[in-house]
Amino acid sequence: MSSWPENRAPARRVKPNGGLVIPNAPRWHQRAGAWVVVVLVRLVARTVRYHYRDQSGFPDGVAGPAIYCAWHNRLPLCLEVYRAYIKPRNQTAGLAAMVSASKDGAFLASILESLNVQPVRGSSSRRGPQALLELTTWAERGYDLAITPDGPRGPRYVVQEGVISLAQLTGLPIVPGSYHLNWKVRLKSWDRLQIPLPFARCNFIVGRPVRVPREASDAQREELRLELERTLKAITQD
């Protein structure tokens, strides 16, 4: 489902003359591993008890495509929540998500493809401007967009500028979301990734949308970045 051609070679560096960076393509063992992860996540997700608290104003507050963002360590159940709760309330053409162009990102891209999500490869450190333009194209096609504002390498719980730039380019509202699990495993990664355990309770909160005017100044962009960061932190319980 990826818009990128299959290419087994490592990603190329950006050339001084502005040449494109080709993201690392998933290898066969990454695709196989992604299939296993998807099966396990779906099995566990079916046992989880969900409770939603919606502050977004659905369906009136967000009509049409939007940019959905959640912390990097909340990824495991976000797509399940999108499929079960958000998608039925605000039907769009699909979902496109930004994923790192690195080798680790290739594995995550395989997972997203298995879940019928269009991966767009890029990050703040590699292929960022290209990815923003591609996400804008998917938004024009009527897709929702998804981004982890503190990914792919952190710092944890710090919103980077990419999501603000994306909102300014597309004109779409940013809808923050986060959840709390009463039963989970935390990995010793930079983001302390939270893995849900079977029969856990998931309290999911959808925050109020943040809108970035197309003519926003640098000072306004920073103010909105801080607003989004405060909102995400307020609805996040560790």
N, C-alpha and C positions, 0 to 999 in steps of 0.2 A: 504494500500500500504506500510505501515511501515514494516520494517524488524524485529520489536520487537513483541514478543507475548503479547497478551492482559493480563494486570495485574493491578488490581484495587488497590493494596496496595501501600502505599507511598514509595518513593524511599529510598533504603537502603543506609547507609553511607558506605564509603570505609572501608573495614576491614584492620586492621594492617598487616595481612598476604597477602594483595594484592587482596582480594575478589572483584568481580565485583559490580558495582553500577547499579541497575535496575532503569531506568528513570520512572517518573510518567506517567502512561498511561492516555489518554484522557477519561474523564467520559462522560456519555450520554449527560449531559447538555452542556458540552464543544463542543461535536460534533454537537449538534443542533445549538449552537451559532455560530460555525464555518460556518455552512451552510448558516446562515443568513448573516454573514459578507461577504462570497464569493459572494452571490447574489448581495448585495449592491455594493461591489467593482466593479463587472463586469458591473452593470448598470451605475455607475458613469464613469467608464473607457471608456465606449462607447461614452460618450459625450465629453470627453477630446480631445483637439486638440494637436497633438504631433508634435514636431519639433526636428529632430535629428542632432547632430553634432558629427561626428565619427572621432576620432583621433587614433583609434586602428590599422588601416591598414587592416581592413577586405576587402577582404577575405584572402589576402596574409599574413598579420601580425599574424593571429591566425588561424591555420589549425588544426582542431580536437578539442578535449575537452580543456576546460580552467577553471580557477577559477574566478568566477565573484564576485566582492565585491562592496558593497554600504553601506553608513552609515545607522545605525539602524533606524533613523527617516525618511528614504526614502523608507521603505519597501512597503507601500501600492500599488505603481504602478510599482515596479521593475519587478514583475513576468509578468505583462501585457506587459511591454517593452521587456522582454526576449522572450516571446511567439511571439510577433508581429514583432520584428526587428532583434533580434540576432539569434533565432532558424532557420529561413528560410535561413540565410546567412552562417550558419556553422552547418550543420545537425549533431547531435550526438544522442546517445542512449536515453538520457533523462537528468534530472536534479536532483541532490541530494543536500540538503541544511542542514547546521548545525543549530540545534535548541537546546535551553537550555533543560536540563533534569528536570527542575523544573515543578511545577504545571502550571505556566503561559506558559511555553514552551509546555506543553501538548495541550493547546488551539491552539497555533500557529501551532503545528504539525498537528492538525486536519484540519486547514485551508490549509496547504500545500498538505495534502493528497487529499483534495477536488479539488485541482488544478493540480493533477497528478504529484506532486513533492515528491520525496522520502525524508522524514525527517530523519536526523541522529542526535541523541540526545546527547548533551554534550556541555561544555563550559570550560572556563579557571578555574573555581572554582569547577566543578563537572563533572567527567567522560570525561575530555578533551582528555587524551591519547587514550582511547578506541575509542572515536569519530573520532580522526584523522586517526586511523587505518581503521575504517569502511569507511571513506570518500576515503581513498586510494584504498580500494577494489572497490568502485563504479567507481573511475577514471579508474581502470584497465578494467572495463566493458564498457568503452567508454562513461561514463556520464560526463556532465559538473558538476562543483561543485559551490555552492554559500555560501557565508559567510558574516556576518556583522562584519567588523573588530573592531568596537568599542562596540560590544554587548557582553553579554546581559545586562550588568549593567553600562557600561561606563568605564572611563569618555567619554563624548561625543566628537567626532571628534579626538580621540586618537587611532591610530592603535595598536592593541595588537599583541603579537608575534605569535599567533596561525596561522594566515593566511600565515606568512612567513614559519613556520614549515611545513604547508601543501604543499606549493609550492616546498619546498626543498625535501619533501618525494615523491611527485608525479612527479616532473619535469614539471608540467603544468605552463603556464604563468598566472599571475594575471592580470585580466582586470578590472580596476576600472570604476565605473559609478556613475553618480549623476544627479539630475534634479532640476529644479526650477519651482515652481508653482506660477502663478500670482494670484490665488484665492484658498485659503486654510484655514483650521482651525488648530491651533497648540495646542496640548494637554499640560498640565502642568506636563508631565512626565520628567524623567531625560534626555531623548533624545529630548524632545520637538517634539514628533511625528507629522508629517505633514499629515493631512487628506485632500485629494483633494475634492473640491466642484464641482458640475456639471458645465460643459462647461468651465472649467478652461483651461489654456494653459500650456502645459508641455514642457519645453525645456530640452531635455535629452542630456547629453554629455558622450560619451564613451572615456575614456582616453587611453593613450599609455600603452601597457602591461609592466609589471615588471616581470623579470625572476630571479629566485633564483637558482644558481648553486648547485648541490648536494653536492659539496665539500666546500661550503661557510663556512668561519670561523665565529665566534661570532661577530667580528667587521664588517664583510661584511653583515651579517644578519641585524645588527642594522642599517647600512647605507641604506640597501634596505627597511627596515621598515620605516625609515624616508622619503625615496624617495616616497614610496607609500602614506604616510600620506600627504606629500606636494602636490602630484598629486591630491589626493582626495579633499583636501582643495581648490586647485586652480580651480577645476571644480564645486565647490559647492558655490551657492549663496543663502544666507538667506534673 
